Amino acid sequence: MKYFQMTESKEISVEIELEYINTSSALVILRILREIKSIINREIAIKWIYQNDDKDMREVGKDFKYILGEIIQLETKVSKAS
């Protein structure tokens, strides 16, 4: 968190793209994002990127957006053909 406090950028941008997340990991990520939001007095943009066919990751992103607000932006990524 010190990195975010020390940087002189007017905006903090974070991209999160995961293939899998479990409940424990989701809670840790949520705690980190909440802390970033609470200690940083700047514009924050967090992009939650998920494969277009991954409904579970989309739902986790929606949950984070509900909890954290508009700092979470959902972005779909087209799945690679197998």
Backbone hydrogen bonds, N-H to C=O, Kabsch-Sander energy under -0.5 kcal/mol:
donor,donor_aa,acceptor,acceptor_aa,energy
5,Q,1,M,-1.7
6,M,2,K,-2.3
7,T,3,Y,-1.9
12,I,43,E,-3.0
14,V,45,A,-2.8
16,I,47,K,-3.2
18,L,49,I,-0.7
26,A,22,N,-2.7
27,L,23,T,-2.2
28,V,24,S,-1.9
29,I,25,S,-2.8
30,L,26,A,-2.6
31,R,27,L,-2.2
32,I,28,V,-2.4
33,L,29,I,-2.7
34,R,30,L,-2.6
35,E,31,R,-2.1
36,I,32,I,-2.6
37,K,33,L,-2.5
38,S,34,R,-2.2
39,I,35,E,-2.2
40,I,36,I,-1.7
41,N,39,I,-0.6
43,E,10,K,-1.5
45,A,12,I,-2.8
46,I,71,I,-3.3
47,K,14,V,-3.3
47,K,45,A,-0.5
48,W,46,I,-0.6
48,W,73,Q,-3.1
49,I,16,I,-3.2
49,I,47,K,-0.8
50,Y,75,E,-2.2
52,N,77,K,-2.6
54,D,51,Q,-2.2
55,K,53,D,-1.0
58,R,54,D,-1.9
59,E,55,K,-2.2
60,V,56,D,-2.1
61,G,57,M,-2.4
62,K,58,R,-2.4
63,D,59,E,-2.5
64,F,60,V,-2.6
65,K,61,G,-2.4
66,Y,62,K,-2.4
67,I,63,D,-2.3
68,L,64,F,-3.3
69,G,65,K,-2.3
72,I,69,G,-1.8
73,Q,46,I,-3.0
73,Q,71,I,-0.6
75,E,48,W,-2.7
77,K,50,Y,-2.7
